[in-house]
Amino acid sequence: MIQQRPARSPWTFAAVCVMVTLLTLLVFGLTQVPVIELLPGYVAAYLLIGGCIFGPPGKLPALRQAAAFLLPGALLVVLALLDLGFWCGGWLLGLPAWGLLLNRWTMANPLRTVDVLKFFGLLVLALVVFTFNILWVIFSLGLFLLPIVPLVRLAHPEYRARPLQAAVEVLLAVASVIIAFAIPTPEGSWSSPWVYAGGAATAGLIITYWAWSVPRRSRRPQLNNGAIV
């Protein structure tokens, strides 16, 4: 009997760790250099997150998936050049979740309007968490969840069967915490980098968990044990 190999899944948690680290660096980079000098870092963040989402499944994304993933970032670059770089970076909070939704977008599994609306509603919530965490601080604890999540996931056999992914995600999670504390706090800043990183981690985990839990829906009938469902 031929056993099918389990389908590879996006490295969604790795994408969240990349987002947390690079968004924190970009936010504090705004206090040091003109926004135009941060665009290479923004592009790098976009490509790395896209690689985590679309790379592991082993096939290039469809043209509509690539366009829907890249176009918002390209449009927001214009806002960054108009000195509204915060909103450009704020989109990164939801980028892993947006990429995950697009990764599942096929002709058989269409992207529903209601899911897109829910995504943008959660993105607004993520921006609120990230922006006002300097007052609430409590959401900074999300930063310390990052190294715990992949360790907990190791309890699942399917995750243990992907040792490279598990190792990379553990390293990225630990690096996110270390880098957040290693970044020097700019003079006159209202908050420390790890506070922003914690807000980004909490917001990113919330919106990405939602996207991961969105059930797949198909327009086509499927065979299940000989019965059409």
Buried (B, 14 or more C-beta within 10 A) or exposed (E): EEEEEEEEBBBBBBBBBBBBBBBBBBBBBBEEEEBEEBBEBBEEBBEBBBBBBBBBBEEEBBEEBBEBBBEBBEEBBEBBBEEBBBEBBBBBBBBBBBBBBBBBBEEEBEBEEEBEEBBEEBBEBBBEBBBEBBEEBEBBEBBEBBBEBBEEBEEEEEBEEBEEBBEBBBBBBBBBBEBBEEBEBBEEBEBBBBBBBBBBBBBBBBBBBBBBEBEEEEEEEEEEEEEEE
